[in-house]
Amino acid sequence: MNRMFRARLLVVVPPLIVLPFFAPPRCYPFPAELRTRIVSDQTQDEVYIHIRSDHQQETANRIRDKLMQNGYLVPRIIMVSFGPDENQVRYFHDDRARAGSVADELRTMGLTPIAVKRIGHYENNPPGRYELWLAPDVR
């Protein structure tokens, strides 16, 4: 193969192939009417919702609204292409009891079964930050 052709091929092809793998996950915007919510000096627990398809968006919106009514902050709903096969509430520090209360709130909404799982090696996440991962079959 011609040396000049190979050099051009390496310059053009890799970005086209590699760039989609580094694209950020799709996030749904936080509603403007909820951005102005007054937050007290006391830190609020945050729950980030992870969904696997657009079909789960309506369910995630209902969950977000209910959690916010109960005093949780829900900064965003994130579309991911991977995740657990079960509903999970993930926590990152030694606060299983608080993560369990988030799971209890979700159970009252009819989201069952739901597992509570500690994820290590994420010390950058502050205490009080949780993630809800919806199973792929939740609608």
N, C-alpha and C positions, 0 to 999 in steps of 0.2 A: 504494500500500500504506500502511496506517495506520502512522504514526510509532511509536506505542506497540507495535504488533505487531512491527515490525522490530527494535526494541530488545530485546524479549523473545526473538526468534528468534536474534539475535546472541549473547545470553547463554547460551542453552540448546544450540544446535546445535554451535558450534565445539568445545567440550570433548569432546563425544561423537564428533566426527569426528577431532579432532587427537590426543587422548590415546593411542589405540593405537599411533600412530607413535613416541611417546616412551617406550613401555614398554621396560624393560630386557630384554636377551636372557635366555632361560631358561637357567639354570645347574643342573647336577646337583650335589647335595651331595657334599662330600668325605667318604669313609667314616670313621666315628669311629675304627675300629681303626688307621687310618693317620695320624690327627692326632697321635698321641703319639710318632711317629717321632723319634728323637734325631738332631738335625742338628749336625754338627761346626762348629767355628769357621770352617772353610773354606766359602765360599759354594758352594751347589749350583746347577747349571743348572736352570732351570724351563722346563717345556714346557706350554703351554696348548693343549688340544685343541679344535678347532672342528668341529662336525658340522652337517649340514644336515637330518637327519630322525631320528625316534625309532628307525628301523631300524638306524641306525649306532651306537646306544648300546652294544650288546654288543661290537662291534668296538673302540670307543673304550675300554671297560673293560679289554679284553685288552691293548690298547696301553699304557694307563696302568699296569697291573700289571707288564708287562714293563719299561717304562721305569723304574719305581720300583725294581724288582729290580736294575737296572743303575746305580742311584745318582742318578737324576734326580728332581726334585720335580715333581709334576703336580698343581698346586693345584685345577684344575677342568676340567670338560668343558662347553663352552658351545655351546648351540644357536643357530645363526644362520640367517637367511633368504637370505643372499647369500654369494658367495665365488667362488673360482676353479673352473674346470672340471677342474683337475688337482690331484693331491696336492701340497702345498707345505709346506716348512719355511721359515718367515719369520724373519729376524733383523734387528736394528735398529742394530747398531754394527759396527765393523770386526772381526768375529769369524767370518768365513766358514768358517774351518777347524773351529771348534767346532760351528757349525751343520751343516757337512758330516758331522761325527761323529754328530750326532743323526739325520741322514738315513740314515747307514750303519746305525745301530741299527734304524731302521724297515725298511730293506731286508732285514735278516736276519729280520725278522718276516713277510716276504712282501709288504710294502706297496710295490709298484712300479707304474708309474714314479713317482718323486718328485722334484720340483724344489726347489732351494734358491734363495731369493730375498731380496735385501736390500730392506727397506722404510725409506725415509727419513722425516724429519720426526716421529719419535717419540723424541726425546731423553729424555723422562721415563722410558722403559723402561730399567731397569738392564742393564748388560752381563750376558750369561748368561741372558737371558729369550728364549725362542723360542716360536713358535706353529706348531702342526701344523694345517693346513686339509685336511680330507678332501674328496676329490672327491664329487660327489653320487651317483655310481654305486657307491661302495665300500660293501660290506655285511660 
